Amino acid sequence: MSVTRRGAVAGMAAATLLCPRPARSQTYPDRPITLVIPFAPGGGTDVLARILAPVLAEKLGGTIVIETVSGAAGNMGSARTARSNPDGTTLLLHNVGFAINAALYRTLPFESERDLLPVAFVSDSPLVILGRKTIPADTLPELIAWMKSSPTPATLAHAGVGSASHFAIVPLATAAGKADMIPYRGGGPAMQDVIGGHADLTATPLQAAVGPASEGLAKAFAVTSAERAPMMPTVPSLADALGPKSLTNFWSLLLTRAGTPQAITDRLRAALEAALVEPQLLDAFAKAGVTVSAKQYRSEAGAKALLHQEIEHWREVVRENRIEAP
């Protein structure tokens, strides 16, 4: 007896229902992955994502599509990821602003440590305290002395309340005892006003600061890392004058939706580990002024512990300096 095409299809469907399908974690990634960047294109996190994405995609054996979801100090991109399916197909690359936001905002459309799962810390980089070239100071102690003695408060430009550049420059304002903190729409405009002499100081990513400082368009007074940066070896650490509490590590962190199966996050983490030793990625990171995060913070337990520690640190900074969300 012959079997019609419709009957054959029905039989195949029935057989499919009877046979167990492989778990999603065993076939992951079986569709394109979206990598959410919560900031405007061209910024430090976006640049990092475009270095990381193709190498990570190769190690996963899949496709990664970068999606920019900027706004609300990075919170819109975080919320987008927190609402995604917990299947590893939506990832978020954020920076220290993720921890700052958790500390600064009383309410967010997501719970930072409940709704989002840190996969691994990816990179570290300092910010640079950059000043206009006509400031009558050449060293960090001279800068602080000038800020204290100046008859008018120094103008400190930053990328908006709650931004890394805002929090990185707060210790200088505290040390001086007076300062005008001026929020801008982004770090680029803030730096341009410092170069143009319309503001006194800002904190900007290392890569952005190297050019203006080397060309004499601005003065580099300090880096916000504990160690000097290889790209600016003569610039001291802010901690040299203000102590370790003054430091801001401009890290990046890969996150996904909480509840994603362990097998998928393990797969992600293994692929990331493989990507972070590739020579072309390391070379691109070095040119961008960033280094790979320490290995202990690339484990699930290590990443969760460091993120919690960072959030608590910034809560203390918010409380001590009475910083309020916009």
C-alpha positions in Angstrom: 0.0 0.0 0.0 1.4 3.4 -1.0 1.6 6.3 1.5 0.5 9.7 0.3 2.8 12.8 0.8 0.4 14.2 3.4 0.4 10.9 5.2 4.2 10.7 5.2 4.5 14.2 6.6 2.0 13.4 9.3 3.9 10.3 10.2 7.1 12.2 10.4 5.5 14.8 12.6 4.2 12.1 14.9 7.6 10.5 15.1 9.2 13.9 15.9 6.8 14.3 18.8 7.6 10.9 20.1 11.4 11.4 19.9 13.0 13.7 22.5 14.6 16.8 21.0 18.1 17.8 22.0 18.3 20.4 24.7 18.9 23.9 23.5 22.1 24.1 25.5 23.5 21.2 23.4 22.8 23.0 20.1 23.6 26.6 21.3 24.0 28.8 19.5 21.4 27.7 17.0 20.4 31.2 16.0 22.1 34.7 15.9 23.1 36.2 19.2 22.4 39.9 19.9 25.1 41.8 21.7 23.4 44.9 23.3 25.6 48.0 23.7 23.9 50.4 26.1 25.7 53.5 24.8 26.0 55.5 21.6 28.2 54.2 18.8 31.8 55.3 18.8 32.2 55.2 22.6 34.7 53.0 24.5 32.2 50.2 25.1 31.1 50.2 21.5 34.7 50.1 20.2 35.4 47.2 22.6 32.3 45.3 21.4 33.4 45.5 17.8 36.7 44.1 18.7 35.3 41.3 20.8 32.2 40.2 18.8 33.8 38.6 15.7 36.3 36.7 17.7 33.7 35.5 20.2 31.3 34.5 17.4 34.1 32.4 15.8 34.8 30.6 19.1 31.0 29.9 19.6 30.6 28.8 16.0 27.7 31.3 15.5 26.8 34.8 14.6 26.8 37.9 16.8 24.8 41.0 15.8 25.6 44.2 17.7 22.5 46.2 18.7 22.9 49.8 20.2 20.3 50.5 22.8 21.5 53.8 24.3 19.8 56.1 26.8 19.2 56.7 30.5 22.9 56.3 31.4 23.0 52.8 30.0 19.8 51.6 31.8 17.8 51.2 28.6 20.2 48.6 27.3 20.2 46.8 30.6 16.4 46.7 30.7 16.3 45.4 27.2 18.5 42.5 28.2 16.6 41.9 31.5 13.4 41.5 29.4 14.9 39.0 26.9 14.5 35.3 26.9 16.8 33.4 29.2 18.4 31.4 26.5 21.8 33.1 25.9 20.8 34.7 22.6 20.8 38.2 24.1 24.0 39.4 25.7 24.9 42.8 27.3 28.3 44.4 27.3 28.3 47.1 30.0 31.0 49.0 31.9 31.5 50.3 35.4 28.3 52.4 34.9 26.3 49.3 35.5 27.5 49.1 39.1 27.2 52.9 39.5 23.6 52.9 38.3 22.7 50.1 40.8 24.1 52.3 43.5 22.7 55.6 42.4 19.2 55.0 41.3 16.6 54.1 43.9 14.4 52.4 41.3 15.2 50.8 38.0 13.1 48.8 35.6 15.1 45.8 36.6 17.0 44.4 39.6 20.7 44.5 38.7 21.9 41.5 40.7 18.6 39.5 40.3 17.5 39.9 36.7 20.9 40.0 35.0 23.6 37.3 35.3 27.3 38.3 35.0 29.0 35.9 32.7 32.5 37.3 33.1 34.5 40.5 33.4 36.2 41.2 30.1 38.6 44.1 30.3 40.1 46.8 32.5 41.2 50.3 31.7 41.8 53.6 33.5 40.3 56.9 32.9 42.5 60.0 32.6 42.1 63.3 34.5 42.5 65.7 31.6 42.8 69.5 32.1 42.9 72.5 29.8 46.4 73.3 28.6 46.4 76.8 30.3 45.8 75.6 33.8 48.7 77.0 35.9 49.7 73.6 37.2 51.8 70.7 35.7 51.6 68.0 38.4 48.8 66.4 40.4 49.8 68.1 43.7 50.1 71.5 41.9 46.6 70.9 40.4 45.0 70.2 43.8 46.8 73.3 45.3 45.5 75.5 42.4 42.0 74.2 42.8 42.1 75.0 46.5 43.6 78.5 46.1 41.7 79.6 43.0 39.2 82.4 43.8 36.6 80.7 41.6 35.7 77.0 41.7 37.3 74.9 39.0 34.8 73.7 36.3 34.7 69.9 36.1 33.0 68.6 33.0 31.6 65.1 32.9 29.4 62.8 30.7 26.4 63.2 32.9 25.3 62.4 36.5 26.1 58.8 37.3 28.6 58.4 34.4 32.0 56.9 35.0 33.6 60.3 34.2 31.4 62.0 36.8 32.3 59.6 39.6 36.0 59.5 38.6 36.4 63.3 39.0 34.4 63.5 42.3 37.6 62.8 44.4 39.3 65.9 43.0 36.3 68.1 43.9 36.3 66.6 47.4 40.0 67.2 47.8 39.7 70.8 46.6 36.7 71.5 48.8 35.0 73.3 46.0 34.2 72.7 42.3 31.5 73.3 39.7 30.4 69.9 38.4 29.0 70.4 34.9 27.1 67.5 33.2 27.3 67.2 29.4 25.5 65.0 26.9 28.5 62.7 26.7 32.2 62.3 27.3 33.2 63.6 23.9 31.6 67.1 24.2 33.0 67.4 27.8 36.5 66.7 26.5 36.1 69.1 23.6 35.2 71.9 26.0 38.3 71.2 28.1 40.5 71.2 24.9 38.8 74.5 23.9 39.4 76.0 27.3 35.7 76.3 28.2 36.0 73.9 31.1 38.9 73.2 33.4 39.0 69.4 33.9 37.3 66.1 32.8 37.8 62.4 33.2 38.0 60.6 29.9 38.9 57.0 28.7 42.6 56.4 28.1 42.4 56.0 24.4 40.6 59.3 24.0 43.1 61.2 26.2 46.3 60.0 24.5 46.0 62.2 21.4 45.1 65.5 23.0 47.7 65.1 25.7 50.5 64.1 23.3 49.7 66.9 21.0 49.7 69.5 23.7 46.0 70.3 23.4 45.4 69.3 27.0 47.3 68.3 30.2 47.1 64.7 31.6 47.3 65.0 35.4 46.5 61.4 36.5 45.1 58.0 35.6 42.4 56.4 37.8 44.1 53.0 38.0 46.4 51.9 40.7 49.3 51.4 38.2 50.5 53.8 35.5 49.2 53.1 32.0 51.7 51.8 29.5 50.3 54.2 26.9 51.0 57.2 29.3 53.9 56.0 31.4 54.8 59.4 32.8 51.3 60.1 34.2 50.9 59.2 37.9 48.0 57.4 39.5 45.4 59.5 41.2 45.9 57.4 44.3 49.4 58.9 44.6 47.8 62.1 45.9 44.3 61.0 47.0 44.7 57.4 48.2 43.1 54.1 46.9 39.5 55.2 47.4 39.9 57.8 44.6 40.4 55.1 41.9 37.9 54.2 39.2 38.5 51.0 37.2 36.8 51.4 33.8 36.0 47.7 33.4 33.7 46.0 31.0 31.4 43.1 31.9 29.5 40.6 29.8 26.0 39.8 31.1 23.0 37.8 30.1 19.4 37.3 31.4 19.3 35.6 34.7 17.9 32.1 34.5 19.9 31.2 31.4 20.8 27.5 31.7 24.1 26.7 33.2 25.3 24.7 30.2 24.8 27.8 28.0 26.6 30.2 30.3 29.4 27.7 30.7 29.6 27.5 26.9 29.7 31.3 26.7 32.4 31.5 29.3 34.6 28.9 27.6 34.3 30.7 24.2 35.1 34.0 25.9 38.2 32.4 27.5 39.3 31.2 24.1 38.7 34.6 22.5 40.7 36.5 25.1 43.9 34.7 24.3 43.8 35.4 20.5 46.7 37.5 19.5 44.7 39.8 17.2 42.2 40.5 20.0 45.0 41.2 22.5 46.7 43.5 20.0 43.5 45.4 19.3 42.8 45.7 23.1 46.3 47.1 23.6 45.8 49.7 20.9 42.5 50.7 22.6 44.3 51.1 26.0 42.6 48.1 27.7 43.8 44.9 29.2 42.1 41.6 29.8 40.4 41.2 33.2 42.1 39.0 35.8 41.2 35.3 35.4 39.5 35.0 38.8 36.9 37.5 37.7 36.1 35.5 34.6 34.5 32.7 36.5 30.8 32.8 37.5 31.5 33.1 41.2 34.3 35.6 40.7 32.2 37.8 38.4 29.3 37.8 40.8 31.5 38.6 43.8 33.3 41.5 42.1 30.1 43.0 40.7 28.5 43.0 44.2 31.7 44.5 45.6 31.7 47.3 43.0 28.0 48.1 43.7 28.7 48.4 47.4 31.7 50.6 46.8 29.8 53.0 44.6 26.9 53.1 47.2 29.4 54.3 49.7 30.7 57.0 47.2 27.1 58.1 46.6 26.3 58.3 50.3 29.5 60.1 51.3 29.3 62.7 48.5 25.5 63.0 48.7 25.1 62.4 44.9 21.5 62.3 43.7 20.2 60.7 40.5 19.1 63.1 37.8 
